[in-house]
Amino acid sequence: MTPRTMLATALMLGVFVTAAGAYGLCYCLARRSDRLVLKIAAWASYAALLTLAVAIIVLTPLHAGWKIFVAASCGAYVVIPPVTWRYLTRIHRGENPSHAAGPAKHPNRSVPGLYRRA
């Protein structure tokens, strides 16, 4: 790999990760505010992610294992924000019994230096 191709590949991978982060952020903001512009931004970010994945797979001299990893990451990125959103929504609505409100398991414990027992 020449220095020029290494720099190009590194830049493409950096933008790939940035597009993935932008998709996750816009997805969550769109779900929270229900604004069309944020939904469009989320899908535009994912479209950029897909485009970059194809470019990385086709144009870079990475080994096949890394190219498979980029493709699998692209597939995982589309699933992670919706799954996380559903999980957090369920937790905060009290549907998960392990997170139900109730007495603390160890009410007499304290963090040394922060609380003093009366």
N, C-alpha and C positions, 0 to 999 in steps of 0.2 A: 504494500500500500504506500503510495507516494504521500508526501506531506500535504499536497493539495487535496487529494481524495480523502485523506484522514480528516482534514479540516472541514471539508464539505460534509462528510458523514457525521462528524461530531455536531456540526450546526444543525443538520437535519434531525438528528436524534434529540437535540435540545429543544427544537421547535416542536417535535413530536410530543415530548413530555409536557411542554407548555400548553399545547392544544388539548391534551388530555385533562390538564388541570383547569383550563378555561371551560371545557365541557362540563366537568363536575361542578364547578362554581356556578356557571350559568344555569345548569339544570336545577340545582338547589334553590337558587334565587327565583327561578321561574316557578317552581312548585310553591315557594313561600308567598310570592306576590301575585301569581297567576297573571303575569303580563306577557302578552304575545311577543313583544320585542325580545324578551329574555328567552322565550322558547325558541325563537328563530336563531338567536345568538348561540344557544346550546347546540342546536343541530348544525349550524354553520361551523362551530368549533369541531364537532365530531366529523363533519365532512372534510375539514382540513386535516384532521387526524387520519382519516382513511386515505386521503390523497398522499399524505406524507408516508404512510405505511407502504403504499404501493411504490412510491418513489424510492424509498429505502430498500425495499425488496428487489426492485428491478435495477436500480442505478448504482448501488454501492457494492464494493468488493467484500462485504462481510461474508463470513462462512454461513453455510446453510442453517446451522443451529441457531445463530443469532437472528437470521431472517425469520425462522419459525417462531422464535421468541417475540419478535416485533409483531407478527401476525396474530399470535395468541394474545398478546397484550392489547392489541386493537380490539379484539373480541371481548376481552375482559372489561375494558374501559367502558363499553356501552352498557354493561350490566351492573357495574358497581354502584353508581349513584342511585338508580331506582331501588335496588335491594337495600342499600343503606338508609334511604329515605323511608321505606316501608318499615324497617326495623326500628328506627328512631321514633317514628310516629306511633308504632305499637307500644313501645316502652313508655312514651310520655302520655299515652291514653290509659295506661294501667292494665293493658291486656296481657302483659308478661308477668306471671305469678312470682318469678324470682325477683322482680323489681317492685312488687306491690308495697304500698305504704304500710307501715307498721312500726312497732317498737324496734329500737336498735338491738342487735344481737348482744352487744357488750356495752351497756349504757355507762358502766363505771370506768371504761378506758378513757385515757386522755393522752394527748400528745405532750410529751415532756416540754416544759417551758412555755407552753401556750395557755394551758388551763390549770387552775389550781382547784383541788377538791375542797369543798367546804367542810 
